[in-house]
Amino acid sequence: MQSENRRELIEQVVVTAEQMREIEGRIFEAGMPVAALMEKVAGLITRYIQSLYPWAENRRVGVLVGPGHNGGDGLVVARELYLQGYEIHIYRPLSKLKELTNYHAQYAVSLGIPFYDEIEPLYECDLIIDGLFGFGLTRSLSGSIAEAVELLNQWSQPVVSIDLPSGLHTDTGEVLGIAVRATRTLCLGLWKLGFLQDQGLDYIGEAELIDFGIPLKDIWSILGEPPDLVRVTETVAKQFLPLPRPKVTHKYQQGHLLLICGSRQYSGAAILAGLGARASGVGMLSMAVPESIKLLVVSHLPEAVVIGCPETTAGAIDGTSRYANALLPELVLEKLHQPSASDSGRSETYNAMGKAPLSAIACGPGLTKDAKDMVQGVLAAQCPMVLDADGLNILAELITIPTLLKRPGQTVLTPHVGEFRRLFPDSAELLPDRVQAVQKASQRSQSVVLLKGARSAIANPMGSVWLIPESTPALARGGSGDVLTGLVGGLMAQPLLSEHPLEAIVATAAWWHAQAGILAAQERSELGVDGGTLAEFLMTVVRGKRE
């Protein structure tokens, strides 16, 4: 059990190149010989490769060897595979090697393993192991090495990279001129930040962490406890899911979310946001939509209290007159508690506990920018609020940071990269380093910012960042973000979660959303995951994670 707990903690840790150097420095200063650690790490890599490719006789393995300790790891792996019957061929483009790496190269030569200063002889190999460069590379690959990597990337055999694909920046995932396009990458010791950045994903392939036993005390001494960067795992997310509920409760104790969404043009966005909120388990869901789409929304979400709002000639919620000046939530609630005979949806607005105050507001999906007056008014609401889609586009026109700093309640922003650039042009200059960009944006706006992408990043104003480690291209489809907005709002609204940091709740929603997409894609294919399907699979995730 202790080893399982340790493994779980290790899976949550993310480091920069400098932090990894400092952690390894502590290990070596404590007396761990570099040579012993290299043998240990290479042994773990060898066993993993053998489990992936369990053949030896008449099989050829090519190993790319660089001048540093990454090359040393590659040479030890080459030696061990050779001794177990694999035919090994080594590409060594640089003759000058670090001392320890050079010792391993000399021993490999003594065993009769052939070395080449060109990569072409490795073309006939069945597997390539990339040990050219490990973490900490900052210069672009060039010359004959860059040409070799370009040629390698044209070949069809599987490539396993040690620690990082050679040519990737450790922290940003940036391709430094050219990089090895790996089939699989074995990250050593701790997850490097580049694995959680969008731009390196096409080169990393399948990623696996090789835990070689770094003491936790050495990790926390450098990163702090808790660290500023958190990789969101299933265990992390389960801490913040709103389950299980107390045995004795009622709907008004499970939160009240107001969704402000939709337009005549984008009625589906309101429905999908409502489905996301429904899946969160929030006790009461109220929805403010244009009058013209009210009955349509009710037909899909009969349990919601749906309020039809005055609308513009274009079919957007009209934020002028009595709906302006931050009065929309209060007036919606007033209407909720004094329903007219024409109101559709649930008419029950009272119970033994009386009125149900708003716990949170989610605003934006499908609104169109014609709802600018309404968004400007609702920003003054006291309760926590999540803004997405046209809520963000309107916010950008209102001068983002000064507007947000005036907000009396907590704010969550959920932009994709395009919206992020409009909202935070200064922070966007840090892209494609998504972590630094989202940290700066969160700190300046004093909001929790969820920057959506293949690896979504969630930052709080204190500088902490939560990183979602996996997703699926199936989510690159209209409506996915609407489901996420409803899910985030629904979790934010639930009192059971109010004791947790807001960014943890948002990160849980993002993880849950990504897992639903992954499961849906496995069953329906990446092309078969529409917004409605995605919302359905949210419950599949919860069932699976609680069994």
C-alpha positions as CSV (number, residue, x, y, z in Angstrom):
1,M,0.0,0.0,0.0
2,Q,2.9,2.4,0.8
3,S,4.4,1.8,-2.6
4,E,1.0,2.4,-4.3
5,N,0.7,5.7,-2.4
6,R,4.2,6.7,-3.4
7,R,3.5,5.9,-7.0
8,E,0.4,8.0,-6.9
9,L,2.2,11.0,-5.5
10,I,5.0,10.6,-8.1
11,E,2.4,10.6,-10.9
12,Q,1.2,14.0,-9.8
13,V,4.6,15.7,-9.8
14,V,5.7,17.9,-12.7
15,V,9.1,19.4,-12.9
16,T,11.1,21.8,-15.1
17,A,14.6,21.0,-16.3
18,E,16.1,23.2,-13.6
19,Q,14.1,21.5,-10.9
20,M,15.0,18.1,-12.1
21,R,18.7,19.1,-12.1
22,E,18.4,20.3,-8.5
23,I,16.6,17.1,-7.4
24,E,19.2,14.8,-9.0
25,G,21.9,17.0,-7.4
26,R,20.5,16.3,-4.0
27,I,20.5,12.5,-4.7
28,F,24.1,12.6,-5.9
29,E,25.2,14.8,-2.9
30,A,23.6,12.3,-0.6
31,G,26.0,9.6,-1.9
32,M,24.2,7.9,-4.8
33,P,26.9,7.2,-7.4
34,V,26.0,8.5,-10.9
35,A,27.1,5.2,-12.4
36,A,24.9,3.2,-10.1
37,L,21.9,5.4,-10.9
38,M,22.6,5.0,-14.6
39,E,22.7,1.2,-14.3
40,K,19.4,1.2,-12.3
41,V,17.6,3.4,-14.8
42,A,18.9,1.6,-17.8
43,G,17.9,-1.7,-16.3
44,L,14.3,-0.5,-15.8
45,I,14.2,0.8,-19.4
46,T,15.6,-2.5,-20.7
47,R,12.9,-4.6,-18.9
48,Y,10.2,-2.2,-20.1
49,I,11.4,-2.5,-23.7
50,Q,11.5,-6.2,-23.5
51,S,7.9,-6.3,-22.2
52,L,6.9,-4.2,-25.2
53,Y,8.9,-6.0,-27.8
54,P,9.4,-9.6,-26.4
55,W,11.7,-11.0,-29.1
56,A,15.4,-11.4,-29.4
57,E,16.7,-13.8,-32.0
58,N,17.2,-12.4,-35.5
59,R,15.8,-9.0,-34.4
60,R,17.8,-5.9,-34.8
61,V,17.7,-2.9,-32.5
62,G,19.2,0.5,-33.4
63,V,20.4,2.8,-30.6
64,L,21.0,6.5,-31.1
65,V,23.7,7.6,-28.6
66,G,24.4,11.2,-27.7
67,P,27.4,12.6,-25.7
68,G,25.8,13.0,-22.3
69,H,24.2,10.7,-19.7
70,N,21.1,10.2,-21.9
71,G,23.6,8.5,-24.3
72,G,25.0,6.6,-21.4
73,D,21.6,5.3,-20.6
74,G,21.2,4.2,-24.2
75,L,24.5,2.4,-24.2
76,V,23.7,0.4,-21.1
77,V,20.3,-0.5,-22.6
78,A,22.1,-1.5,-25.8
79,R,24.6,-3.7,-23.8
80,E,21.9,-5.4,-21.8
81,L,19.8,-6.2,-24.9
82,Y,22.9,-7.5,-26.7
83,L,23.7,-9.8,-23.8
84,Q,20.1,-11.1,-24.0
85,G,20.3,-12.0,-27.7
86,Y,19.3,-8.9,-29.6
87,E,21.3,-7.7,-32.5
88,I,22.4,-4.2,-31.7
89,H,23.6,-1.4,-34.0
90,I,24.7,2.0,-32.6
91,Y,24.6,5.4,-34.2
92,R,27.0,7.7,-32.5
93,P,27.3,11.1,-34.3
94,L,29.7,12.7,-31.9
95,S,33.0,11.2,-30.9
96,K,33.5,13.3,-27.8
97,L,31.5,11.8,-24.9
98,K,31.2,12.5,-21.2
99,E,33.5,10.3,-19.1
100,L,30.9,7.8,-17.9
101,T,29.3,7.6,-21.3
102,N,32.6,7.0,-22.9
103,Y,33.4,4.1,-20.6
104,H,30.1,2.4,-21.6
105,A,31.0,3.0,-25.3
106,Q,34.4,1.4,-24.9
107,Y,32.8,-1.7,-23.3
108,A,30.2,-1.9,-26.1
109,V,33.0,-1.9,-28.6
110,S,34.8,-4.6,-26.7
111,L,31.7,-6.8,-27.0
112,G,31.7,-6.4,-30.8
113,I,28.7,-4.1,-31.0
114,P,29.1,-2.1,-34.3
115,F,29.1,1.8,-34.1
116,Y,28.3,4.1,-37.0
117,D,28.7,7.8,-37.5
118,E,25.9,7.9,-39.9
119,I,22.3,6.7,-39.3
120,E,21.6,4.9,-42.6
121,P,22.9,1.5,-41.4
122,L,20.1,1.5,-38.8
123,Y,17.5,1.4,-41.5
124,E,17.2,-2.4,-41.4
125,C,16.5,-2.4,-37.6
126,D,13.2,-3.4,-36.3
127,L,13.2,-1.0,-33.4
128,I,15.0,2.3,-32.7
129,I,15.9,3.6,-29.3
130,D,16.6,7.3,-29.1
131,G,19.2,8.2,-26.5
132,L,20.7,11.3,-28.3
133,F,19.7,14.1,-25.9
134,G,17.7,14.1,-22.6
135,F,16.2,16.8,-20.5
136,G,17.7,20.3,-20.5
137,L,18.4,20.7,-24.2
138,T,18.1,24.4,-25.3
139,R,19.9,24.6,-28.6
140,S,18.4,23.6,-31.9
141,L,19.6,20.4,-33.5
142,S,21.6,21.2,-36.6
143,G,24.1,19.8,-39.2
144,S,24.4,16.1,-39.7
145,I,22.4,15.3,-36.5
146,A,19.4,17.2,-37.8
147,E,19.7,15.5,-41.1
148,A,19.8,12.1,-39.4
149,V,16.7,12.9,-37.3
150,E,14.9,14.1,-40.5
151,L,15.7,10.8,-42.1
152,L,14.7,8.8,-39.1
153,N,11.3,10.5,-39.0
154,Q,10.7,9.2,-42.5
155,W,11.2,5.5,-41.5
156,S,8.4,3.3,-40.4
157,Q,9.8,1.3,-37.5
158,P,8.8,2.1,-33.9
159,V,11.0,4.6,-32.0
160,V,11.3,4.6,-28.2
161,S,12.8,7.8,-26.8
162,I,14.6,7.8,-23.4
163,D,13.3,10.6,-21.2
164,L,12.4,13.0,-24.0
165,P,12.4,12.8,-27.8
166,S,15.7,14.3,-28.8
167,G,15.1,17.9,-30.0
168,L,12.2,18.8,-27.7
169,H,12.5,21.6,-25.1
170,T,12.0,20.1,-21.6
171,D,9.7,22.8,-20.3
172,T,7.7,24.0,-23.3
173,G,7.7,21.0,-25.5
174,E,9.0,23.3,-28.3
175,V,10.6,21.6,-31.3
176,L,14.2,22.9,-31.4
177,G,14.7,23.0,-35.1
178,I,13.8,19.4,-35.6
179,A,13.0,16.5,-33.1
180,V,12.7,12.8,-33.1
181,R,9.1,11.7,-33.7
182,A,8.8,8.9,-31.1
183,T,6.3,6.1,-31.0
184,R,6.7,6.0,-27.3
185,T,8.6,8.0,-24.7
186,L,9.9,6.7,-21.4
187,C,10.0,9.7,-19.1
188,L,12.6,9.1,-16.3
189,G,12.0,9.8,-12.7
190,L,9.4,12.6,-12.8
191,W,7.1,14.0,-15.4
192,K,8.8,16.8,-17.3
193,L,6.7,19.9,-18.0
194,G,7.0,19.5,-21.8
195,F,4.8,16.4,-21.6
196,L,1.9,18.6,-20.5
197,Q,2.3,21.2,-23.3
198,D,0.4,21.0,-26.5
199,Q,3.2,21.6,-28.9
200,G,5.3,18.5,-28.1
201,L,2.5,16.0,-28.2
202,D,2.9,15.0,-31.9
203,Y,6.5,14.0,-31.1
204,I,6.1,12.2,-27.7
205,G,3.7,9.5,-28.8
206,E,2.6,7.2,-26.0
207,A,4.2,8.4,-22.7
208,E,5.2,6.2,-19.7
209,L,6.8,7.3,-16.5
210,I,9.8,5.2,-15.4
211,D,10.0,5.6,-11.6
212,F,13.5,5.0,-10.4
213,G,12.9,5.7,-6.8
214,I,13.6,9.4,-6.1
215,P,13.0,10.0,-2.3
216,L,9.9,12.1,-1.7
217,K,11.9,14.3,0.7
218,D,14.2,15.3,-2.1
219,I,11.3,16.2,-4.3
220,W,9.5,18.3,-1.7
221,S,12.7,20.0,-0.7
222,I,12.9,21.5,-4.2
223,L,9.3,21.8,-5.2
224,G,7.6,22.5,-1.9
225,E,4.6,20.6,-0.5
226,P,2.2,21.0,-2.2
227,P,4.0,21.9,-5.3
228,D,3.0,24.7,-7.7
229,L,2.4,22.3,-10.6
230,V,0.0,19.5,-10.2
231,R,-0.7,16.7,-12.7
232,V,-4.4,15.8,-12.3
233,T,-4.7,12.1,-11.9
234,E,-7.8,10.0,-11.1
235,T,-6.9,10.0,-7.4
236,V,-6.6,13.8,-7.4
237,A,-9.9,14.3,-9.2
238,K,-11.8,11.9,-7.0
239,Q,-11.1,14.1,-4.0
240,F,-13.2,16.8,-5.5
241,L,-16.1,15.0,-7.1
242,P,-19.4,15.7,-5.3
243,L,-19.9,12.1,-4.3
244,P,-21.0,10.5,-2.1
245,R,-23.8,12.7,-0.8
246,P,-25.1,12.7,2.8
247,K,-27.8,10.1,3.4
248,V,-30.2,12.8,4.5
249,T,-30.3,15.8,2.2
250,H,-32.6,17.6,-0.3
251,K,-32.1,19.5,-3.5
252,Y,-31.7,22.9,-2.0
253,Q,-28.7,21.6,-0.1
254,Q,-27.0,20.4,-3.3
255,G,-26.5,23.8,-4.8
256,H,-28.4,26.2,-7.2
257,L,-26.8,27.0,-10.6
258,L,-28.1,29.7,-12.9
259,L,-27.1,29.2,-16.5
260,I,-27.4,32.3,-18.7
261,C,-27.1,31.0,-22.2
262,G,-28.5,30.6,-25.7
263,S,-29.9,32.6,-28.5
264,R,-32.3,32.0,-31.4
265,Q,-29.2,31.2,-33.5
266,Y,-27.5,29.0,-31.0
267,S,-30.2,27.2,-29.0
268,G,-28.2,24.0,-29.0
269,A,-25.4,25.6,-26.9
270,A,-27.9,26.3,-24.1
271,I,-29.1,22.7,-24.2
272,L,-25.6,21.2,-24.1
273,A,-24.6,23.5,-21.3
274,G,-27.7,22.4,-19.4
275,L,-26.8,18.7,-20.0
276,G,-23.3,19.3,-18.6
277,A,-24.8,21.0,-15.5
278,R,-27.3,18.1,-15.1
279,A,-24.4,15.6,-15.1
280,S,-22.7,17.5,-12.3
281,G,-25.5,16.5,-9.9
282,V,-26.3,20.1,-8.9
283,G,-29.5,20.2,-6.9
284,M,-31.3,23.0,-8.7
285,L,-30.7,24.1,-12.2
286,S,-32.2,27.4,-13.4
287,M,-31.7,28.6,-17.0
288,A,-32.2,32.1,-18.4
289,V,-32.7,31.9,-22.2
290,P,-34.4,34.0,-24.8
291,E,-38.2,33.6,-24.7
292,S,-38.2,32.1,-28.2
293,I,-36.2,29.0,-27.3
294,K,-37.7,28.4,-23.9
295,L,-40.0,25.5,-24.9
296,L,-37.2,23.9,-26.8
297,V,-34.9,24.0,-23.8
298,V,-37.6,22.7,-21.5
299,S,-38.2,19.7,-23.9
300,H,-34.6,18.6,-23.4
301,L,-34.2,19.6,-19.7
302,P,-37.6,19.1,-18.1
303,E,-36.2,19.2,-14.6
304,A,-34.7,22.7,-15.0
305,V,-36.5,25.9,-14.2
306,V,-36.3,27.7,-17.5
307,I,-36.9,31.4,-17.6
308,G,-37.7,33.1,-20.9
309,C,-36.1,36.5,-21.1
310,P,-36.9,39.4,-23.3
311,E,-34.8,39.3,-26.5
312,T,-33.4,41.5,-29.2
313,T,-34.6,41.4,-32.7
314,A,-31.7,39.1,-33.5
315,G,-32.8,36.6,-30.9
316,A,-30.3,37.3,-28.1
317,I,-31.2,38.0,-24.4
318,D,-32.0,41.7,-24.1
319,G,-29.8,43.2,-21.4
320,T,-31.3,46.7,-21.5
321,S,-34.0,48.3,-19.3
322,R,-34.9,46.3,-16.2
323,Y,-32.3,43.5,-17.1
324,A,-29.4,45.9,-17.0
325,N,-27.2,47.1,-14.0
326,A,-26.6,43.6,-12.6
327,L,-30.3,43.0,-12.0
328,L,-30.7,39.9,-14.1
329,P,-29.9,37.3,-11.5
330,E,-32.2,38.9,-8.9
331,L,-35.0,39.5,-11.4
332,V,-34.7,35.9,-12.6
333,L,-35.0,34.7,-9.0
334,E,-37.9,36.9,-8.4
335,K,-39.6,35.4,-11.4
336,L,-38.6,31.9,-10.2
337,H,-40.4,32.4,-6.9
338,Q,-43.4,34.1,-8.4
339,P,-44.1,32.0,-11.5
340,S,-46.8,33.1,-13.9
341,A,-49.3,30.7,-15.5
342,S,-47.4,30.9,-18.8
343,D,-44.1,29.7,-17.3
344,S,-43.0,26.2,-18.6
345,G,-40.7,23.7,-16.9
346,R,-40.8,23.1,-13.2
347,S,-43.3,25.3,-11.4
348,E,-42.3,24.2,-8.0
349,T,-40.2,27.0,-6.5
350,Y,-40.8,26.6,-2.8
351,N,-40.3,23.9,-0.3
352,A,-40.1,23.6,3.5
353,M,-36.7,25.5,3.3
354,G,-38.1,28.4,1.4
355,K,-36.2,30.1,-1.5
356,A,-33.1,28.6,-2.9
357,P,-30.4,31.3,-3.3
358,L,-28.0,31.2,-6.2
359,S,-24.8,29.3,-5.5
360,A,-23.1,30.0,-8.8
361,I,-23.7,31.5,-12.3
362,A,-22.5,30.1,-15.6
363,C,-22.7,32.6,-18.5
364,G,-21.8,32.6,-22.1
365,P,-22.6,29.6,-24.3
366,G,-24.6,30.6,-27.4
367,L,-25.3,34.1,-26.2
368,T,-23.9,36.0,-29.2
369,K,-22.3,39.4,-28.7
370,D,-25.7,41.1,-28.9
371,A,-26.1,40.2,-25.2
372,K,-23.3,42.6,-24.2
373,D,-25.5,44.7,-21.9
374,M,-26.7,41.6,-20.1
375,V,-23.2,40.2,-19.6
376,Q,-21.9,43.6,-18.4
377,G,-24.7,43.8,-15.9
378,V,-24.4,40.3,-14.5
379,L,-20.7,40.7,-13.8
380,A,-21.7,42.6,-10.6
381,A,-23.3,39.5,-9.1
382,Q,-21.9,38.5,-5.7
383,C,-21.8,34.7,-6.3
384,P,-19.0,32.8,-8.1
385,M,-19.3,32.9,-11.9
386,V,-17.9,31.0,-14.8
387,L,-17.6,32.8,-18.2
388,D,-17.2,31.1,-21.5
389,A,-17.7,31.6,-25.2
390,D,-19.5,34.9,-26.0
391,G,-19.3,35.7,-22.3
392,L,-15.5,35.9,-22.9
393,N,-15.8,37.7,-26.2
394,I,-17.9,40.4,-24.6
395,L,-15.6,40.6,-21.6
396,A,-12.7,41.2,-24.0
397,E,-14.6,44.3,-25.4
398,L,-15.2,45.5,-21.8
399,I,-11.4,45.7,-21.1
400,T,-10.8,42.4,-19.4
401,I,-8.6,43.0,-16.4
402,P,-10.1,46.3,-15.0
403,T,-13.5,44.7,-15.4
404,L,-12.6,41.5,-13.6
405,L,-10.8,43.3,-10.8
406,K,-14.1,45.1,-9.9
407,R,-16.0,41.8,-9.6
408,P,-17.2,41.2,-6.0
409,G,-17.4,37.4,-6.5
410,Q,-14.9,34.8,-7.6
411,T,-14.5,34.4,-11.4
412,V,-13.6,31.4,-13.6
413,L,-12.7,32.0,-17.3
414,T,-12.5,29.1,-19.7
415,P,-11.0,30.3,-23.0
416,H,-9.5,28.4,-25.8
417,V,-6.3,29.8,-27.3
418,G,-8.1,32.3,-29.6
419,E,-10.3,33.7,-26.8
420,F,-7.2,33.8,-24.6
421,R,-5.3,36.0,-27.0
422,R,-8.2,38.4,-27.2
423,L,-8.7,38.5,-23.4
424,F,-5.0,38.6,-22.4
425,P,-2.8,40.0,-25.2
426,D,0.1,40.6,-22.8
427,S,-0.1,37.0,-21.4
428,A,-0.5,35.6,-24.9
429,E,3.0,36.8,-25.8
430,L,4.2,33.9,-23.6
431,L,2.5,31.3,-25.7
432,P,3.1,28.6,-26.8
433,D,4.3,28.1,-23.2
434,R,0.8,27.6,-21.9
435,V,1.8,27.3,-18.3
436,Q,3.6,30.6,-18.0
437,A,0.8,32.3,-20.1
438,V,-2.0,31.0,-17.9
439,Q,-0.1,31.8,-14.7
440,K,0.3,35.4,-15.8
441,A,-3.3,35.8,-16.9
442,S,-4.6,34.4,-13.7
443,Q,-2.4,36.6,-11.5
444,R,-3.2,39.8,-13.4
445,S,-7.0,39.2,-13.6
446,Q,-7.3,37.7,-10.1
447,S,-9.4,34.9,-11.7
448,V,-9.1,31.2,-12.1
449,V,-8.2,30.6,-15.7
450,L,-8.8,27.4,-17.6
451,L,-6.8,27.5,-20.9
452,K,-8.4,24.7,-23.0
453,G,-6.4,22.6,-25.3
454,A,-5.0,19.1,-25.8
455,R,-3.4,19.5,-22.4
456,S,-5.6,22.0,-20.5
457,A,-4.0,24.1,-17.9
458,I,-5.8,25.7,-14.9
459,A,-4.2,28.5,-12.9
460,N,-5.1,30.4,-9.7
461,P,-4.0,33.9,-8.9
462,M,-1.3,32.6,-6.4
463,G,0.6,30.9,-9.3
464,S,-0.5,27.3,-8.9
465,V,-1.2,25.4,-12.0
466,W,-3.2,22.2,-12.4
467,L,-2.5,20.2,-15.6
468,I,-4.8,17.7,-17.4
469,P,-2.5,14.9,-18.6
470,E,-4.7,13.4,-21.3
471,S,-7.5,14.1,-23.7
472,T,-8.7,13.2,-27.1
473,P,-9.1,14.9,-30.5
474,A,-12.7,13.8,-30.3
475,L,-13.3,16.9,-28.2
476,A,-12.4,19.2,-31.1
477,R,-16.0,19.6,-32.0
478,G,-18.7,22.3,-31.6
479,G,-20.6,21.8,-28.3
480,S,-17.8,20.2,-26.3
481,G,-17.0,23.5,-24.5
482,D,-20.7,24.2,-23.8
483,V,-20.9,20.8,-21.9
484,L,-17.7,21.8,-20.0
485,T,-19.2,25.2,-19.0
486,G,-22.3,23.6,-17.5
487,L,-20.2,21.0,-15.7
488,V,-17.8,23.6,-14.2
489,G,-20.8,25.7,-13.1
490,G,-22.6,22.7,-11.6
491,L,-19.6,21.7,-9.5
492,M,-18.9,25.2,-8.4
493,A,-22.5,25.5,-7.2
494,Q,-22.5,22.5,-4.8
495,P,-21.9,23.3,-1.1
496,L,-20.1,20.0,-0.5
497,L,-17.3,21.4,-2.7
498,S,-17.2,24.9,-1.3
499,E,-14.5,24.0,1.2
500,H,-12.1,23.1,-1.6
501,P,-10.0,25.6,-3.7
502,L,-11.9,26.9,-6.7
503,E,-9.1,25.9,-9.0
504,A,-9.3,22.3,-7.8
505,I,-13.0,22.1,-8.6
506,V,-12.4,23.6,-12.1
507,A,-9.5,21.1,-12.7
508,T,-11.8,18.2,-11.6
509,A,-14.4,19.3,-14.1
510,A,-11.8,19.6,-16.9
511,W,-10.4,16.1,-16.0
512,W,-13.9,14.6,-15.9
513,H,-14.8,16.2,-19.2
514,A,-11.6,14.8,-20.9
515,Q,-12.2,11.3,-19.5
516,A,-15.7,11.3,-20.8
517,G,-14.4,12.2,-24.3
518,I,-11.8,9.5,-24.1
519,L,-14.3,6.8,-23.1
520,A,-16.8,8.0,-25.7
521,A,-14.2,8.0,-28.5
522,Q,-13.2,4.4,-27.5
523,E,-16.8,3.3,-28.0
524,R,-18.0,5.7,-30.8
525,S,-14.6,6.6,-32.5
526,E,-13.1,10.1,-32.5
527,L,-15.6,11.2,-35.2
528,G,-18.6,10.0,-33.3
529,V,-18.5,12.1,-30.1
530,D,-21.0,14.9,-30.4
531,G,-21.9,17.2,-27.5
532,G,-24.9,15.1,-26.4
533,T,-22.9,11.9,-26.4
534,L,-20.1,13.6,-24.4
535,A,-22.6,14.6,-21.8
536,E,-24.0,11.0,-21.6
537,F,-20.5,9.6,-21.0
538,L,-19.8,11.9,-18.0
539,M,-21.8,9.5,-15.9
540,T,-19.9,6.5,-17.3
541,V,-16.7,8.1,-15.9
542,V,-18.2,8.4,-12.4
543,R,-19.5,4.8,-12.5
544,G,-16.1,3.5,-13.6
545,K,-14.1,5.5,-11.1
546,R,-16.2,4.4,-8.2
547,E,-16.3,0.7,-8.9
